[in-house]
Amino acid sequence: MPDPGQDDQAGTADRRGGAPGRGRAQQRVIRAALEKTERIIVLADSSKFGDVALSTVVPINRVSVIVTDTGADPVEVERIAGEGVEVILVEPDKAKSAVNT
């Protein structure tokens, strides 16, 4: 059995086979910081929509804004917007050209 204080990397997994997760200790620090914020803004590409994580750092209804690309599943976008989250969809090519100007 792992040491309860150990950072055991019990983080998220994505549909492509798993992105590196955040350990429990890091999650506690993030959660504590998020409790003090007035507004949470998430930047996530469309591949992150619809995935189920092994752990949740913050519930979706605490998020103020999500910025993502137009490839996000429209059903999932609507569901998230229904939770009161502002969802901003960005055309990937336009965003790239705006950064390079």
Biopython code that builds the backbone (N, CA, C, O; Angstrom):
import numpy as np
from Bio.PDB.StructureBuilder import StructureBuilder

atoms = [
    (1, "MET", "N", (0.845, -1.176, 0.000)),
    (1, "MET", "CA", (0.000, 0.000, 0.000)),
    (1, "MET", "C", (0.891, 1.240, 0.000)),
    (1, "MET", "O", (1.845, 1.320, 0.774)),
    (2, "PRO", "N", (0.577, 2.227, -0.884)),
    (2, "PRO", "CA", (1.426, 3.414, -0.945)),
    (2, "PRO", "C", (1.279, 4.291, 0.291)),
    (2, "PRO", "O", (0.246, 4.297, 0.961)),
    (3, "ASP", "N", (2.328, 5.017, 0.564)),
    (3, "ASP", "CA", (2.331, 5.985, 1.656)),
    (3, "ASP", "C", (1.298, 7.060, 1.344)),
    (3, "ASP", "O", (1.326, 7.604, 0.241)),
    (4, "PRO", "N", (0.358, 7.407, 2.285)),
    (4, "PRO", "CA", (-0.669, 8.401, 2.014)),
    (4, "PRO", "C", (-0.119, 9.763, 1.627)),
    (4, "PRO", "O", (-0.801, 10.537, 0.955)),
    (5, "GLY", "N", (1.093, 10.064, 2.037)),
    (5, "GLY", "CA", (1.693, 11.348, 1.683)),
    (5, "GLY", "C", (2.384, 11.318, 0.338)),
    (5, "GLY", "O", (2.818, 12.353, -0.169)),
    (6, "GLN", "N", (2.483, 10.157, -0.229)),
    (6, "GLN", "CA", (3.201, 9.997, -1.497)),
    (6, "GLN", "C", (2.420, 10.614, -2.638)),
    (6, "GLN", "O", (1.194, 10.512, -2.687)),
    (7, "ASP", "N", (3.129, 11.256, -3.558)),
    (7, "ASP", "CA", (2.543, 11.850, -4.752)),
    (7, "ASP", "C", (2.443, 10.740, -5.788)),
    (7, "ASP", "O", (3.396, 10.484, -6.524)),
    (8, "ASP", "N", (1.276, 10.075, -5.846)),
    (8, "ASP", "CA", (1.179, 8.830, -6.593)),
    (8, "ASP", "C", (0.700, 8.969, -8.033)),
    (8, "ASP", "O", (0.421, 7.965, -8.687)),
    (9, "GLN", "N", (0.603, 10.177, -8.530)),
    (9, "GLN", "CA", (0.217, 10.413, -9.920)),
    (9, "GLN", "C", (-1.144, 9.824, -10.273)),
    (9, "GLN", "O", (-1.306, 9.265, -11.358)),
    (10, "ALA", "N", (-2.121, 9.939, -9.382)),
    (10, "ALA", "CA", (-3.482, 9.469, -9.662)),
    (10, "ALA", "C", (-4.231, 10.574, -10.385)),
    (10, "ALA", "O", (-5.174, 11.150, -9.843)),
    (11, "GLY", "N", (-3.815, 10.869, -11.604)),
    (11, "GLY", "CA", (-4.366, 12.004, -12.320)),
    (11, "GLY", "C", (-5.355, 11.613, -13.385)),
    (11, "GLY", "O", (-6.095, 10.640, -13.238)),
    (12, "THR", "N", (-5.366, 12.368, -14.449)),
    (12, "THR", "CA", (-6.344, 12.173, -15.502)),
    (12, "THR", "C", (-5.845, 11.239, -16.580)),
    (12, "THR", "O", (-4.646, 10.989, -16.703)),
    (13, "ALA", "N", (-6.779, 10.727, -17.358)),
    (13, "ALA", "CA", (-6.454, 9.913, -18.517)),
    (13, "ALA", "C", (-7.298, 10.400, -19.671)),
    (13, "ALA", "O", (-8.461, 10.756, -19.481)),
    (14, "ASP", "N", (-6.731, 10.422, -20.867)),
    (14, "ASP", "CA", (-7.544, 10.848, -22.001)),
    (14, "ASP", "C", (-7.798, 9.674, -22.926)),
    (14, "ASP", "O", (-7.249, 8.593, -22.717)),
    (15, "ARG", "N", (-8.610, 9.866, -23.931)),
    (15, "ARG", "CA", (-9.034, 8.758, -24.784)),
    (15, "ARG", "C", (-7.908, 8.196, -25.641)),
    (15, "ARG", "O", (-8.058, 7.124, -26.226)),
    (16, "ARG", "N", (-6.795, 8.893, -25.725)),
    (16, "ARG", "CA", (-5.669, 8.397, -26.530)),
    (16, "ARG", "C", (-4.723, 7.531, -25.716)),
    (16, "ARG", "O", (-3.671, 7.130, -26.215)),
    (17, "GLY", "N", (-5.074, 7.240, -24.489)),
    (17, "GLY", "CA", (-4.241, 6.329, -23.723)),
    (17, "GLY", "C", (-3.601, 6.933, -22.513)),
    (17, "GLY", "O", (-2.824, 6.257, -21.838)),
    (18, "GLY", "N", (-3.889, 8.176, -22.203)),
    (18, "GLY", "CA", (-3.436, 8.721, -20.930)),
    (18, "GLY", "C", (-2.396, 9.805, -21.055)),
    (18, "GLY", "O", (-1.313, 9.584, -21.597)),
    (19, "ALA", "N", (-2.720, 10.956, -20.560)),
    (19, "ALA", "CA", (-1.769, 12.051, -20.441)),
    (19, "ALA", "C", (-1.206, 11.979, -19.033)),
    (19, "ALA", "O", (-1.842, 11.416, -18.142)),
    (20, "PRO", "N", (-0.023, 12.539, -18.819)),
    (20, "PRO", "CA", (0.518, 12.518, -17.467)),
    (20, "PRO", "C", (-0.456, 13.174, -16.502)),
    (20, "PRO", "O", (-0.967, 14.261, -16.769)),
    (21, "GLY", "N", (-0.709, 12.515, -15.391)),
    (21, "GLY", "CA", (-1.668, 13.039, -14.421)),
    (21, "GLY", "C", (-1.003, 13.903, -13.385)),
    (21, "GLY", "O", (0.221, 14.033, -13.348)),
    (22, "ARG", "N", (-1.812, 14.485, -12.557)),
    (22, "ARG", "CA", (-1.305, 15.261, -11.435)),
    (22, "ARG", "C", (-1.445, 14.390, -10.199)),
    (22, "ARG", "O", (-2.452, 13.704, -10.024)),
    (23, "GLY", "N", (-0.460, 14.417, -9.365)),
    (23, "GLY", "CA", (-0.507, 13.637, -8.138)),
    (23, "GLY", "C", (-1.446, 14.263, -7.122)),
    (23, "GLY", "O", (-1.856, 15.415, -7.262)),
    (24, "ARG", "N", (-1.776, 13.500, -6.112)),
    (24, "ARG", "CA", (-2.720, 13.969, -5.092)),
    (24, "ARG", "C", (-2.239, 15.228, -4.384)),
    (24, "ARG", "O", (-3.030, 16.136, -4.126)),
    (25, "ALA", "N", (-0.966, 15.288, -4.072)),
    (25, "ALA", "CA", (-0.441, 16.459, -3.371)),
    (25, "ALA", "C", (-0.601, 17.708, -4.234)),
    (25, "ALA", "O", (-0.998, 18.761, -3.734)),
    (26, "GLN", "N", (-0.300, 17.598, -5.507)),
    (26, "GLN", "CA", (-0.436, 18.733, -6.415)),
    (26, "GLN", "C", (-1.905, 19.121, -6.576)),
    (26, "GLN", "O", (-2.225, 20.308, -6.652)),
    (27, "GLN", "N", (-2.794, 18.142, -6.629)),
    (27, "GLN", "CA", (-4.222, 18.427, -6.723)),
    (27, "GLN", "C", (-4.701, 19.214, -5.511)),
    (27, "GLN", "O", (-5.499, 20.140, -5.655)),
    (28, "ARG", "N", (-4.229, 18.862, -4.327)),
    (28, "ARG", "CA", (-4.635, 19.583, -3.112)),
    (28, "ARG", "C", (-4.205, 21.045, -3.179)),
    (28, "ARG", "O", (-4.957, 21.931, -2.775)),
    (29, "VAL", "N", (-3.017, 21.299, -3.681)),
    (29, "VAL", "CA", (-2.526, 22.671, -3.797)),
    (29, "VAL", "C", (-3.378, 23.445, -4.805)),
    (29, "VAL", "O", (-3.764, 24.586, -4.551)),
    (30, "ILE", "N", (-3.668, 22.823, -5.944)),
    (30, "ILE", "CA", (-4.488, 23.478, -6.970)),
    (30, "ILE", "C", (-5.882, 23.763, -6.422)),
    (30, "ILE", "O", (-6.399, 24.867, -6.594)),
    (31, "ARG", "N", (-6.487, 22.793, -5.774)),
    (31, "ARG", "CA", (-7.830, 22.993, -5.204)),
    (31, "ARG", "C", (-7.841, 24.145, -4.196)),
    (31, "ARG", "O", (-8.757, 24.967, -4.202)),
    (32, "ALA", "N", (-6.837, 24.203, -3.344)),
    (32, "ALA", "CA", (-6.760, 25.272, -2.344)),
    (32, "ALA", "C", (-6.661, 26.634, -3.021)),
    (32, "ALA", "O", (-7.305, 27.588, -2.585)),
    (33, "ALA", "N", (-5.869, 26.734, -4.071)),
    (33, "ALA", "CA", (-5.737, 27.999, -4.803)),
    (33, "ALA", "C", (-7.052, 28.363, -5.488)),
    (33, "ALA", "O", (-7.456, 29.526, -5.476)),
    (34, "LEU", "N", (-7.723, 27.374, -6.086)),
    (34, "LEU", "CA", (-8.978, 27.644, -6.787)),
    (34, "LEU", "C", (-10.085, 28.090, -5.838)),
    (34, "LEU", "O", (-10.972, 28.843, -6.240)),
    (35, "GLU", "N", (-10.049, 27.640, -4.592)),
    (35, "GLU", "CA", (-11.054, 28.057, -3.609)),
    (35, "GLU", "C", (-10.980, 29.554, -3.340)),
    (35, "GLU", "O", (-11.970, 30.163, -2.933)),
    (36, "LYS", "N", (-9.812, 30.150, -3.567)),
    (36, "LYS", "CA", (-9.605, 31.575, -3.292)),
    (36, "LYS", "C", (-9.870, 32.459, -4.511)),
    (36, "LYS", "O", (-9.852, 33.685, -4.394)),
    (37, "THR", "N", (-10.115, 31.862, -5.670)),
    (37, "THR", "CA", (-10.293, 32.657, -6.883)),
    (37, "THR", "C", (-11.747, 33.044, -7.083)),
    (37, "THR", "O", (-12.660, 32.329, -6.670)),
    (38, "GLU", "N", (-11.944, 34.177, -7.719)),
    (38, "GLU", "CA", (-13.290, 34.620, -8.048)),
    (38, "GLU", "C", (-13.729, 34.094, -9.406)),
    (38, "GLU", "O", (-14.919, 33.885, -9.642)),
    (39, "ARG", "N", (-12.776, 33.883, -10.293)),
    (39, "ARG", "CA", (-13.098, 33.494, -11.659)),
    (39, "ARG", "C", (-12.083, 32.474, -12.152)),
    (39, "ARG", "O", (-10.874, 32.691, -12.060)),
    (40, "ILE", "N", (-12.585, 31.354, -12.680)),
    (40, "ILE", "CA", (-11.718, 30.309, -13.216)),
    (40, "ILE", "C", (-11.909, 30.267, -14.729)),
    (40, "ILE", "O", (-13.029, 30.124, -15.219)),
    (41, "ILE", "N", (-10.811, 30.391, -15.459)),
    (41, "ILE", "CA", (-10.832, 30.334, -16.917)),
    (41, "ILE", "C", (-10.004, 29.134, -17.347)),
    (41, "ILE", "O", (-8.848, 28.984, -16.953)),
    (42, "VAL", "N", (-10.619, 28.276, -18.168)),
    (42, "VAL", "CA", (-9.960, 27.055, -18.628)),
    (42, "VAL", "C", (-9.663, 27.198, -20.118)),
    (42, "VAL", "O", (-10.526, 27.605, -20.896)),
    (43, "LEU", "N", (-8.454, 26.863, -20.501)),
    (43, "LEU", "CA", (-8.059, 26.797, -21.906)),
    (43, "LEU", "C", (-7.805, 25.334, -22.220)),
    (43, "LEU", "O", (-6.876, 24.731, -21.682)),
    (44, "ALA", "N", (-8.642, 24.751, -23.105)),
    (44, "ALA", "CA", (-8.524, 23.320, -23.416)),
    (44, "ALA", "C", (-8.857, 23.089, -24.879)),
    (44, "ALA", "O", (-9.862, 23.595, -25.378)),
    (45, "ASP", "N", (-8.013, 22.326, -25.570)),
    (45, "ASP", "CA", (-8.347, 22.018, -26.957)),
    (45, "ASP", "C", (-9.492, 21.014, -27.004)),
    (45, "ASP", "O", (-9.801, 20.362, -26.007)),
    (46, "SER", "N", (-10.115, 20.898, -28.165)),
    (46, "SER", "CA", (-11.333, 20.098, -28.314)),
    (46, "SER", "C", (-11.145, 18.621, -27.990)),
    (46, "SER", "O", (-12.121, 17.933, -27.692)),
    (47, "SER", "N", (-9.930, 18.124, -28.038)),
    (47, "SER", "CA", (-9.707, 16.708, -27.730)),
    (47, "SER", "C", (-9.993, 16.390, -26.257)),
    (47, "SER", "O", (-10.141, 15.221, -25.898)),
    (48, "LYS", "N", (-10.071, 17.404, -25.413)),
    (48, "LYS", "CA", (-10.320, 17.193, -23.985)),
    (48, "LYS", "C", (-11.801, 17.075, -23.654)),
    (48, "LYS", "O", (-12.151, 16.703, -22.533)),
    (49, "PHE", "N", (-12.673, 17.382, -24.602)),
    (49, "PHE", "CA", (-14.111, 17.357, -24.345)),
    (49, "PHE", "C", (-14.646, 15.940, -24.426)),
    (49, "PHE", "O", (-14.333, 15.189, -25.350)),
    (50, "GLY", "N", (-15.467, 15.587, -23.430)),
    (50, "GLY", "CA", (-16.094, 14.275, -23.412)),
    (50, "GLY", "C", (-15.279, 13.213, -22.715)),
    (50, "GLY", "O", (-15.779, 12.112, -22.488)),
    (51, "ASP", "N", (-14.038, 13.504, -22.366)),
    (51, "ASP", "CA", (-13.211, 12.543, -21.640)),
    (51, "ASP", "C", (-13.620, 12.530, -20.173)),
    (51, "ASP", "O", (-14.023, 13.554, -19.620)),
    (52, "VAL", "N", (-13.514, 11.393, -19.566)),
    (52, "VAL", "CA", (-13.802, 11.268, -18.143)),
    (52, "VAL", "C", (-12.479, 11.124, -17.417)),
    (52, "VAL", "O", (-11.687, 10.235, -17.727)),
    (53, "ALA", "N", (-12.241, 11.988, -16.460)),
    (53, "ALA", "CA", (-10.991, 11.963, -15.706)),
    (53, "ALA", "C", (-11.117, 11.052, -14.497)),
    (53, "ALA", "O", (-12.217, 10.788, -14.011)),
    (54, "LEU", "N", (-9.990, 10.582, -14.026)),
    (54, "LEU", "CA", (-9.967, 9.765, -12.824)),
    (54, "LEU", "C", (-10.195, 10.604, -11.571)),
    (54, "LEU", "O", (-10.600, 10.087, -10.530)),
    (55, "SER", "N", (-9.933, 11.894, -11.684)),
    (55, "SER", "CA", (-10.141, 12.795, -10.555)),
    (55, "SER", "C", (-10.582, 14.151, -11.083)),
    (55, "SER", "O", (-10.361, 14.483, -12.248)),
    (56, "THR", "N", (-11.207, 14.925, -10.213)),
    (56, "THR", "CA", (-11.678, 16.252, -10.584)),
    (56, "THR", "C", (-11.007, 17.268, -9.684)),
    (56, "THR", "O", (-11.026, 17.144, -8.459)),
    (57, "VAL", "N", (-10.417, 18.272, -10.303)),
    (57, "VAL", "CA", (-9.777, 19.331, -9.529)),
    (57, "VAL", "C", (-10.817, 20.367, -9.131)),
    (57, "VAL", "O", (-10.791, 20.878, -8.012)),
    (58, "VAL", "N", (-11.730, 20.677, -10.043)),
    (58, "VAL", "CA", (-12.771, 21.661, -9.763)),
    (58, "VAL", "C", (-14.033, 21.249, -10.526)),
    (58, "VAL", "O", (-13.939, 20.846, -11.685)),
    (59, "PRO", "N", (-15.198, 21.339, -9.907)),
    (59, "PRO", "CA", (-16.428, 21.000, -10.617)),
    (59, "PRO", "C", (-16.704, 22.013, -11.733)),
    (59, "PRO", "O", (-16.338, 23.182, -11.617)),
    (60, "ILE", "N", (-17.339, 21.567, -12.796)),
    (60, "ILE", "CA", (-17.568, 22.411, -13.974)),
    (60, "ILE", "C", (-18.376, 23.651, -13.624)),
    (60, "ILE", "O", (-18.173, 24.700, -14.236)),
    (61, "ASN", "N", (-19.277, 23.565, -12.669)),
    (61, "ASN", "CA", (-20.091, 24.731, -12.348)),
    (61, "ASN", "C", (-19.322, 25.817, -11.596)),
    (61, "ASN", "O", (-19.876, 26.885, -11.337)),
    (62, "ARG", "N", (-18.063, 25.571, -11.240)),
    (62, "ARG", "CA", (-17.190, 26.600, -10.643)),
    (62, "ARG", "C", (-16.371, 27.323, -11.705)),
    (62, "ARG", "O", (-15.733, 28.336, -11.418)),
    (63, "VAL", "N", (-16.388, 26.805, -12.934)),
    (63, "VAL", "CA", (-15.629, 27.408, -14.035)),
    (63, "VAL", "C", (-16.443, 28.562, -14.610)),
    (63, "VAL", "O", (-17.644, 28.421, -14.839)),
    (64, "SER", "N", (-15.795, 29.700, -14.844)),
    (64, "SER", "CA", (-16.476, 30.859, -15.423)),
    (64, "SER", "C", (-16.471, 30.807, -16.938)),
    (64, "SER", "O", (-17.494, 31.048, -17.578)),
    (65, "VAL", "N", (-15.312, 30.489, -17.513)),
    (65, "VAL", "CA", (-15.140, 30.529, -18.970)),
    (65, "VAL", "C", (-14.281, 29.351, -19.407)),
    (65, "VAL", "O", (-13.304, 29.001, -18.745)),
    (66, "ILE", "N", (-14.656, 28.741, -20.533)),
    (66, "ILE", "CA", (-13.802, 27.763, -21.205)),
    (66, "ILE", "C", (-13.543, 28.288, -22.602)),
    (66, "ILE", "O", (-14.475, 28.647, -23.323)),
    (67, "VAL", "N", (-12.278, 28.332, -22.984)),
    (67, "VAL", "CA", (-11.881, 28.714, -24.336)),
    (67, "VAL", "C", (-11.373, 27.456, -25.020)),
    (67, "VAL", "O", (-10.470, 26.792, -24.512)),
    (68, "THR", "N", (-11.950, 27.125, -26.171)),
    (68, "THR", "CA", (-11.564, 25.921, -26.895)),
    (68, "THR", "C", (-11.696, 26.153, -28.395)),
    (68, "THR", "O", (-12.169, 27.202, -28.833)),
    (69, "ASP", "N", (-11.280, 25.179, -29.164)),
    (69, "ASP", "CA", (-11.399, 25.299, -30.619)),
    (69, "ASP", "C", (-12.751, 24.768, -31.088)),
    (69, "ASP", "O", (-13.463, 24.093, -30.345)),
    (70, "THR", "N", (-13.085, 25.086, -32.329)),
    (70, "THR", "CA", (-14.399, 24.739, -32.892)),
    (70, "THR", "C", (-14.580, 23.249, -33.138)),
    (70, "THR", "O", (-15.659, 22.830, -33.555)),
    (71, "GLY", "N", (-13.574, 22.451, -32.896)),
    (71, "GLY", "CA", (-13.692, 21.004, -33.047)),
    (71, "GLY", "C", (-14.355, 20.334, -31.848)),
    (71, "GLY", "O", (-14.586, 19.125, -31.863)),
    (72, "ALA", "N", (-14.660, 21.108, -30.817)),
    (72, "ALA", "CA", (-15.283, 20.539, -29.608)),
    (72, "ALA", "C", (-16.668, 19.986, -29.951)),
    (72, "ALA", "O", (-17.399, 20.563, -30.756)),
    (73, "ASP", "N", (-17.010, 18.867, -29.329)),
    (73, "ASP", "CA", (-18.308, 18.226, -29.524)),
    (73, "ASP", "C", (-19.418, 19.209, -29.152)),
    (73, "ASP", "O", (-19.501, 19.649, -28.005)),
    (74, "PRO", "N", (-20.286, 19.559, -30.137)),
    (74, "PRO", "CA", (-21.332, 20.549, -29.859)),
    (74, "PRO", "C", (-22.297, 20.140, -28.743)),
    (74, "PRO", "O", (-22.800, 20.999, -28.019)),
    (75, "VAL", "N", (-22.556, 18.857, -28.599)),
    (75, "VAL", "CA", (-23.436, 18.390, -27.527)),
    (75, "VAL", "C", (-22.786, 18.657, -26.175)),
    (75, "VAL", "O", (-23.447, 19.108, -25.240)),
    (76, "GLU", "N", (-21.495, 18.379, -26.074)),
    (76, "GLU", "CA", (-20.763, 18.609, -24.828)),
    (76, "GLU", "C", (-20.664, 20.110, -24.537)),
    (76, "GLU", "O", (-20.801, 20.532, -23.389)),
    (77, "VAL", "N", (-20.428, 20.906, -25.570)),
    (77, "VAL", "CA", (-20.366, 22.362, -25.397)),
    (77, "VAL", "C", (-21.695, 22.881, -24.857)),
    (77, "VAL", "O", (-21.717, 23.708, -23.946)),
    (78, "GLU", "N", (-22.791, 22.400, -25.411)),
    (78, "GLU", "CA", (-24.128, 22.812, -24.961)),
    (78, "GLU", "C", (-24.376, 22.391, -23.513)),
    (78, "GLU", "O", (-24.950, 23.145, -22.728)),
    (79, "ARG", "N", (-23.938, 21.182, -23.169)),
    (79, "ARG", "CA", (-24.108, 20.698, -21.799)),
    (79, "ARG", "C", (-23.345, 21.586, -20.815)),
    (79, "ARG", "O", (-23.862, 21.945, -19.757)),
    (80, "ILE", "N", (-22.124, 21.930, -21.176)),
    (80, "ILE", "CA", (-21.292, 22.777, -20.311)),
    (80, "ILE", "C", (-21.893, 24.176, -20.204)),
    (80, "ILE", "O", (-21.939, 24.752, -19.117)),
    (81, "ALA", "N", (-22.352, 24.722, -21.325)),
    (81, "ALA", "CA", (-22.997, 26.038, -21.303)),
    (81, "ALA", "C", (-24.252, 26.008, -20.429)),
    (81, "ALA", "O", (-24.584, 26.993, -19.770)),
    (82, "GLY", "N", (-24.937, 24.874, -20.433)),
    (82, "GLY", "CA", (-26.121, 24.709, -19.597)),
    (82, "GLY", "C", (-25.815, 24.744, -18.107)),
    (82, "GLY", "O", (-26.707, 24.971, -17.289)),
    (83, "GLU", "N", (-24.557, 24.520, -17.759)),
    (83, "GLU", "CA", (-24.116, 24.601, -16.352)),
    (83, "GLU", "C", (-23.773, 26.042, -15.964)),
    (83, "GLU", "O", (-23.340, 26.306, -14.842)),
    (84, "GLY", "N", (-23.974, 26.980, -16.915)),
    (84, "GLY", "CA", (-23.689, 28.386, -16.637)),
    (84, "GLY", "C", (-22.281, 28.822, -16.995)),
    (84, "GLY", "O", (-21.854, 29.912, -16.613)),
    (85, "VAL", "N", (-21.551, 27.985, -17.726)),
    (85, "VAL", "CA", (-20.179, 28.296, -18.120)),
    (85, "VAL", "C", (-20.198, 28.977, -19.485)),
    (85, "VAL", "O", (-20.840, 28.485, -20.413)),
    (86, "GLU", "N", (-19.501, 30.102, -19.614)),
    (86, "GLU", "CA", (-19.359, 30.750, -20.914)),
    (86, "GLU", "C", (-18.344, 29.941, -21.722)),
    (86, "GLU", "O", (-17.219, 29.731, -21.267)),
    (87, "VAL", "N", (-18.729, 29.486, -22.913)),
    (87, "VAL", "CA", (-17.835, 28.718, -23.770)),
    (87, "VAL", "C", (-17.484, 29.581, -24.977)),
    (87, "VAL", "O", (-18.364, 30.000, -25.729)),
    (88, "ILE", "N", (-16.205, 29.837, -25.152)),
    (88, "ILE", "CA", (-15.717, 30.628, -26.282)),
    (88, "ILE", "C", (-15.058, 29.682, -27.266)),
    (88, "ILE", "O", (-14.074, 29.021, -26.934)),
    (89, "LEU", "N", (-15.601, 29.614, -28.490)),
    (89, "LEU", "CA", (-15.056, 28.758, -29.540)),
    (89, "LEU", "C", (-14.195, 29.592, -30.468)),
    (89, "LEU", "O", (-14.600, 30.667, -30.911)),
    (90, "VAL", "N", (-12.999, 29.088, -30.760)),
    (90, "VAL", "CA", (-12.036, 29.807, -31.580)),
    (90, "VAL", "C", (-11.661, 28.947, -32.775)),
    (90, "VAL", "O", (-11.386, 27.756, -32.631)),
    (91, "GLU", "N", (-11.650, 29.554, -33.957)),
    (91, "GLU", "CA", (-11.166, 28.860, -35.161)),
    (91, "GLU", "C", (-9.657, 28.680, -35.021)),
    (91, "GLU", "O", (-8.943, 29.672, -34.867)),
    (92, "PRO", "N", (-9.146, 27.444, -35.070)),
    (92, "PRO", "CA", (-7.709, 27.217, -34.857)),
    (92, "PRO", "C", (-6.807, 28.009, -35.801)),
    (92, "PRO", "O", (-5.809, 28.569, -35.349)),
    (93, "ASP", "N", (-7.115, 28.074, -37.073)),
    (93, "ASP", "CA", (-6.261, 28.792, -38.023)),
    (93, "ASP", "C", (-6.237, 30.281, -37.738)),
    (93, "ASP", "O", (-5.189, 30.918, -37.845)),
    (94, "LYS", "N", (-7.393, 30.847, -37.372)),
    (94, "LYS", "CA", (-7.455, 32.269, -37.076)),
    (94, "LYS", "C", (-6.688, 32.591, -35.795)),
    (94, "LYS", "O", (-6.013, 33.617, -35.705)),
    (95, "ALA", "N", (-6.799, 31.710, -34.814)),
    (95, "ALA", "CA", (-6.071, 31.929, -33.559)),
    (95, "ALA", "C", (-4.568, 31.889, -33.810)),
    (95, "ALA", "O", (-3.822, 32.698, -33.260)),
    (96, "LYS", "N", (-4.130, 30.958, -34.634)),
    (96, "LYS", "CA", (-2.712, 30.832, -34.945)),
    (96, "LYS", "C", (-2.218, 32.075, -35.650)),
    (96, "LYS", "O", (-1.151, 32.588, -35.313)),
    (97, "SER", "N", (-2.975, 32.577, -36.634)),
    (97, "SER", "CA", (-2.530, 33.756, -37.370)),
    (97, "SER", "C", (-2.546, 34.997, -36.485)),
    (97, "SER", "O", (-1.715, 35.887, -36.669)),
    (98, "ALA", "N", (-3.475, 35.079, -35.524)),
    (98, "ALA", "CA", (-3.534, 36.217, -34.626)),
    (98, "ALA", "C", (-2.303, 36.242, -33.704)),
    (98, "ALA", "O", (-1.801, 37.313, -33.363)),
    (99, "VAL", "N", (-1.836, 35.088, -33.316)),
    (99, "VAL", "CA", (-0.655, 34.999, -32.449)),
    (99, "VAL", "C", (0.598, 35.403, -33.220)),
    (99, "VAL", "O", (1.511, 36.001, -32.651)),
    (100, "ASN", "N", (0.646, 35.087, -34.484)),
    (100, "ASN", "CA", (1.835, 35.344, -35.295)),
    (100, "ASN", "C", (1.883, 36.766, -35.849)),
    (100, "ASN", "O", (2.844, 37.110, -36.536)),
    (101, "THR", "N", (0.877, 37.608, -35.575)),
    (101, "THR", "CA", (0.907, 38.974, -36.089)),
    (101, "THR", "C", (1.512, 39.927, -35.137)),
    (101, "THR", "O", (1.606, 41.119, -35.432)),
]
sb = StructureBuilder()
sb.init_structure("model")
sb.init_model(0)
sb.init_chain("A")
sb.init_seg("    ")
for serial, (resi, resn, name, xyz) in enumerate(atoms, 1):
    if name == "N":
        sb.init_residue(resn, " ", resi, " ")
    sb.init_atom(name, np.array(xyz, "f"), 0.0, 1.0, " ", f" {name:<3s}", serial, name[0])
structure = sb.get_structure()
